[in-house]
Amino acid sequence: MFATENGALIQDPMALMAYLAALIGAVFMLAQWKNSAVQKFFHYAPPLIWAYFLPMISTTLGITPSSSSLYDFVSTYILPFGLLLLLLSTNVPATLRLGPKALLLFLAGTLGVIIGGPISLAIFQPFLPEDAWKGVAALAGSWIGGSANMAALVDAVGTPEEILSPIIVVDTVVGYSWMGIMIALSSLQYKFNKWNKADNQIVEKLNEQIGELEKQNAKPLAIPQLLGILGLGFGVSYVIRKFSETLPATSVLNASTWTIMIVSAIGIALSFTKVRKLEDYGASKIGYAGIYLLLTTIGAKANLVYVVDAPQYILMGAVWLAIHILVIFLAARLMRAPMFFIAVGSQGNIGGTSSAPVVASVFQPALAPVGLLMGIVGNVVGTYAAVLTAYLAEMVSKMV
């Protein structure tokens, strides 16, 4: 069923899954240790950072492979499973009370990615292959929506393997390093909001209201509810995936993109029904377990050796990301927006549906669905925005 890359110490797919699950489980258990030094360490370097970097280090040391169909299996079936369980717990009416600033910050982040790609390519084109713009197109797809959008752009422009490999490393190393920095900055959000004269009351009030509601409705998880949650999550996700494979595929829409879009719509629809009561038994927590496992597979795809082999790609990605950050912070300054909106707006672009809700939950624990909704917006507009980025990057490559 699965196949792995030769050369890694762990070859068996189930052993690989066990290793990654044990790794992330150990990190989260250690973070709960009641020790002041440990608590302080994980305050500045939260467990989710290690969900990426420990698998990345494992691949660099040759413990885990950088490619495995296990990773494809997790992204194909575990990702929609996790998204569905997270979305059915969404309180859409309450989320809409946050107002338009969250969406505007997301769009500012999208603009930063669109203009950042061609600008960074213009700077580094002399040190890159002639077809490097195709790598920019692929990375733009990932940085406005996620891996499904990247796959669509790779197919659309025909990104060659010799360019795609370092681009994946840039996506993982640069993109998820920013996620780690964003998580670390969560402890400074109140100082930033004070400096930016941002009104964070509606965010805090909504976080408190939803958090209190979750506590009031929380019930102990029993076997019937657990099996019901698993059956719903995997059953619906599998059927949607198979249905998506029968739909017309284009450079913009493929099976993965269709799956995310349909799962998102069904998840939001279920949040208005009695199915949402599964959240009382912790449906979203089970969904997060799937998302966290996905994050470990993303980290395991990157080998830090390639950072040494292709530093020009890493530098290009760093400059590109810096432009995105500059644009979204300038927009936040102009709108007096709180850092929470910066976090969900940026990660809705750079991280997509897999990491945006995670970052949102670090800033405001009960508002993970806000980050998830931003990631979904990224899925919807990402491919189209990435096509525009690809067009601009191709123009730059011809001029330089």
C-alpha positions in Angstrom: 0.0 0.0 0.0 2.8 2.4 0.8 6.3 2.8 -0.5 9.2 4.8 1.0 12.4 6.3 -0.3 15.5 4.1 0.0 18.3 5.1 2.3 16.4 6.0 5.5 16.7 4.1 8.7 13.0 3.7 9.0 11.6 2.1 5.8 8.4 0.4 6.9 5.4 2.8 6.5 3.7 1.7 9.7 7.0 2.1 11.6 7.3 5.5 10.1 3.8 6.5 11.3 4.5 5.1 14.7 7.7 7.1 14.9 6.1 10.4 13.9 3.1 9.8 16.2 5.4 9.0 19.1 7.6 12.0 18.4 4.8 14.5 18.4 3.1 12.7 21.4 6.3 12.9 23.4 6.7 16.6 22.7 3.2 17.5 23.8 3.5 15.3 26.9 6.8 16.9 27.8 5.2 20.4 27.3 2.7 19.4 30.1 5.4 18.6 32.6 5.0 20.8 35.7 8.6 22.2 35.7 9.3 25.9 35.6 12.3 25.5 33.2 10.4 23.2 30.9 7.3 25.5 31.0 9.4 28.5 30.2 11.2 26.7 27.3 7.9 25.7 25.7 6.4 29.2 26.2 9.0 30.6 23.8 9.3 27.5 21.6 5.8 25.9 21.6 5.3 22.2 20.8 4.1 22.9 17.3 7.4 24.3 16.3 9.0 20.9 17.1 6.2 19.1 15.2 8.0 20.4 12.1 11.6 20.6 13.1 12.1 17.3 14.8 10.9 15.3 11.8 13.0 17.7 9.6 16.0 16.9 11.6 15.2 13.2 11.5 15.1 13.3 7.7 18.4 15.2 7.6 20.0 12.6 9.9 18.7 9.7 7.7 16.2 8.4 10.2 13.1 9.1 8.1 12.7 9.4 4.3 12.0 12.7 2.6 9.4 11.0 0.4 6.9 8.3 1.2 3.5 7.4 0.0 2.6 7.4 3.7 2.9 11.2 3.5 0.6 11.2 0.5 -1.9 9.0 2.3 -2.0 11.4 5.3 -2.5 14.5 3.1 -5.1 12.7 1.0 -7.3 11.2 3.8 -6.2 12.6 7.2 -6.2 16.2 6.2 -9.9 16.3 5.1 -10.8 14.2 8.1 -9.2 16.8 10.4 -10.7 19.7 8.6 -14.2 18.2 8.7 -14.1 17.7 12.5 -12.7 21.2 13.0 -15.3 22.9 10.8 -18.4 21.2 12.2 -17.5 22.9 15.5 -17.3 26.4 13.9 -19.6 29.0 15.3 -20.1 30.9 12.1 -22.5 33.7 13.3 -20.1 34.5 16.2 -17.1 34.4 13.9 -18.7 37.0 11.6 -18.9 39.4 14.5 -15.2 39.9 14.2 -15.9 42.2 11.2 -14.1 42.7 7.9 -10.6 43.4 9.2 -9.6 39.7 9.4 -10.5 39.3 5.7 -8.8 42.5 4.7 -5.6 41.5 6.5 -5.7 38.1 4.7 -6.1 39.9 1.3 -3.2 42.2 2.2 -1.1 39.1 2.9 -2.2 37.7 -0.5 -1.1 40.9 -2.2 2.3 40.6 -0.4 2.8 37.1 -1.9 1.7 38.2 -5.4 4.2 41.1 -5.6 6.8 39.5 -3.5 7.4 36.6 -5.9 8.3 38.6 -9.0 10.4 41.1 -7.0 12.4 38.4 -5.3 12.9 36.5 -8.6 14.1 39.8 -10.2 16.8 40.0 -7.5 18.0 36.4 -7.7 17.3 35.5 -11.3 21.1 35.9 -12.2 21.8 33.1 -9.8 18.9 30.8 -10.8 18.0 28.6 -13.8 16.1 30.1 -16.7 12.9 28.3 -15.7 13.1 29.4 -12.1 9.8 31.3 -12.6 8.1 27.9 -12.7 9.3 27.3 -9.2 8.0 30.7 -8.2 4.6 29.7 -9.6 4.6 26.5 -7.5 5.6 28.2 -4.3 3.0 30.9 -4.9 0.4 28.2 -5.0 1.5 26.8 -1.7 1.8 30.3 -0.1 -1.7 31.3 -1.1 -3.7 28.3 0.1 -1.5 25.2 0.6 -0.2 22.1 -1.0 -3.2 21.4 -3.1 -2.8 24.7 -4.8 0.9 24.0 -5.3 0.1 20.8 -7.0 -2.3 22.6 -9.3 0.4 25.2 -10.3 3.0 22.5 -10.8 0.7 20.8 -13.3 -0.3 24.1 -14.9 3.3 25.4 -15.6 5.2 22.1 -15.7 7.6 22.8 -13.0 10.7 20.5 -13.5 11.8 18.2 -10.7 15.3 19.9 -10.4 13.5 23.2 -9.5 10.6 21.7 -7.6 12.8 19.9 -5.1 14.6 23.0 -3.7 11.3 24.9 -3.8 9.7 22.3 -1.5 12.6 22.8 0.9 12.0 26.6 0.8 8.3 26.0 1.4 9.0 23.9 4.5 12.1 25.7 5.9 11.2 29.3 5.2 7.4 29.0 5.4 7.2 27.0 8.6 10.0 28.9 10.2 7.7 31.9 9.9 5.0 29.9 11.5 7.3 29.1 14.4 8.2 32.8 14.7 4.5 33.7 14.6 3.7 31.3 17.4 6.6 32.7 19.4 5.3 36.2 18.9 2.0 35.3 20.4 3.3 36.1 23.8 3.9 39.7 22.6 0.4 40.3 21.1 -0.8 42.5 23.9 2.3 44.7 23.8 1.9 45.0 20.0 -1.8 45.8 20.2 -1.1 48.6 22.8 1.7 50.0 20.5 -0.6 49.7 17.4 -3.5 51.2 19.3 -5.6 48.2 18.2 -8.9 47.4 19.7 -8.6 43.7 20.7 -11.7 43.6 22.9 -14.0 42.0 20.4 -11.4 39.2 19.8 -11.0 38.6 23.5 -14.7 38.8 24.2 -15.5 36.3 21.4 -12.7 34.0 22.5 -14.1 34.1 26.1 -17.7 33.5 25.0 -16.9 30.6 22.8 -14.5 29.2 25.4 -17.1 29.4 28.1 -19.8 27.8 25.9 -17.4 24.9 25.1 -16.8 24.3 28.8 -20.5 24.4 29.7 -21.3 21.9 27.0 -18.3 19.6 27.4 -19.1 16.0 28.1 -16.9 12.9 28.8 -16.0 11.0 25.6 -17.5 7.5 25.5 -17.0 4.7 23.0 -20.3 5.4 21.0 -19.4 9.0 20.5 -15.8 8.3 19.7 -16.8 5.7 17.1 -19.4 8.1 15.8 -16.8 10.9 15.4 -14.3 8.6 13.7 -17.0 7.1 11.4 -18.3 10.5 10.4 -14.9 12.0 9.8 -13.3 9.1 7.8 -16.6 8.1 6.1 -17.5 11.5 4.8 -13.9 12.3 3.9 -13.4 9.1 1.9 -16.6 9.4 0.0 -15.9 13.0 -0.9 -12.3 12.1 -2.0 -13.6 9.4 -4.3 -16.3 11.7 -5.6 -13.8 14.4 -6.3 -11.7 12.1 -8.4 -14.7 11.8 -10.8 -15.0 15.5 -11.2 -13.4 17.4 -14.1 -9.8 18.2 -13.4 -8.1 21.4 -14.7 -4.9 23.3 -13.9 -6.9 25.2 -11.3 -9.1 22.4 -9.8 -7.8 18.9 -9.1 -9.1 16.1 -6.9 -7.3 17.5 -3.8 -8.6 21.0 -4.4 -12.2 19.7 -5.0 -11.9 17.6 -1.8 -10.9 20.5 0.4 -13.6 22.7 -1.1 -16.4 20.2 -0.7 -15.3 19.0 2.8 -15.1 22.7 3.9 -18.7 23.3 2.6 -20.1 20.2 4.2 -18.2 20.9 7.5 -19.7 24.5 7.7 -23.1 23.2 6.7 -23.0 20.6 9.5 -22.1 23.3 12.0 -25.7 24.5 11.7 -27.1 21.1 12.5 -27.3 18.8 15.5 -24.2 17.1 14.3 -22.3 20.0 15.8 -23.1 18.5 19.2 -20.2 16.0 18.6 -18.0 18.9 19.5 -19.3 18.6 23.1 -17.4 15.3 23.1 -14.2 16.7 21.7 -14.6 16.3 17.9 -12.3 19.1 17.2 -9.6 17.7 19.5 -9.6 14.5 17.5 -9.5 16.6 14.3 -6.4 18.4 15.7 -4.7 15.0 16.3 -5.0 14.3 12.6 -3.8 17.8 11.7 -0.8 17.5 14.0 0.2 14.2 12.4 -0.1 15.9 9.0 2.3 18.6 10.2 4.9 16.0 11.1 4.8 14.5 7.6 5.3 18.0 6.2 8.4 18.5 8.3 9.7 15.1 7.3 9.6 16.0 3.6 12.4 18.5 4.1 16.1 17.7 4.2 18.3 20.5 5.6 21.2 19.3 3.4 19.4 21.0 0.5 19.6 24.3 2.3 23.4 24.1 1.7 23.0 22.9 -1.8 20.6 25.6 -2.9 21.1 28.7 -0.7 20.0 31.0 -3.5 16.5 29.5 -3.4 16.4 29.9 0.4 17.5 33.5 0.1 14.9 34.2 -2.6 12.2 32.7 -0.3 13.3 34.7 2.6 13.2 38.0 0.7 9.8 37.0 -0.7 8.4 36.2 2.7 9.8 39.5 4.1 7.8 41.4 1.5 4.7 39.5 2.5 5.4 40.3 6.2 6.0 44.0 5.4 2.8 44.4 3.4 0.6 42.7 6.0 2.1 44.6 8.9 1.7 47.9 7.1 -1.9 47.1 6.4 -2.3 46.2 10.1 -0.8 49.5 11.1 -3.1 51.5 8.8 -6.2 49.6 10.0 -5.1 49.5 13.7 -5.7 45.8 13.6 -4.7 43.5 16.4 -1.9 40.9 16.0 -4.4 38.1 16.0 -5.7 39.3 12.6 -2.1 39.5 11.4 -1.5 35.9 12.5 -4.6 34.4 10.9 -4.2 36.6 7.8 -0.6 35.6 7.2 -1.0 31.9 8.0 -4.2 31.7 6.0 -1.9 32.5 3.1 1.5 31.0 3.9 0.3 28.0 6.0 -3.2 27.3 4.6 -5.8 25.1 6.2 -3.3 22.8 8.0 -1.5 25.5 10.1 -3.7 28.6 10.2 -6.1 27.1 12.8 -3.2 25.9 14.8 -1.6 29.4 15.0 -5.0 31.0 15.7 -5.5 28.6 18.6 -2.2 29.7 20.1 -3.2 33.3 20.0 -6.8 32.8 21.1 -7.6 29.1 22.1 -11.3 29.1 21.2 -10.9 30.9 17.8 -9.1 28.2 15.8 -12.1 28.1 13.4 -11.3 31.7 12.4 -7.9 30.6 11.2 -9.4 27.6 9.5 -11.9 29.9 7.6 -9.0 32.0 6.5 -7.2 28.9 5.2 -10.3 28.0 3.3 -10.4 31.4 1.7 -6.8 30.8 0.7 -7.8 27.5 -1.0 -10.5 29.3 -2.9 -8.5 32.3 -4.2 -5.1 30.8 -4.0 -4.8 29.1 -7.3 -6.1 32.1 -9.2 -3.8 34.5 -7.3 -0.9 32.1 -7.9 -1.6 32.0 -11.7 -1.3 35.8 -11.6 1.9 35.5 -9.7 3.2 33.0 -12.2 2.3 35.3 -15.1 4.2 38.2 -13.5 7.2 36.0 -12.7 7.4 34.8 -16.3 7.4 38.4 -17.4 10.2 39.2 -15.0 12.3 36.2 -16.2 12.1 37.4 -19.8 13.1 41.0 -18.8 16.1 40.1 -16.6 
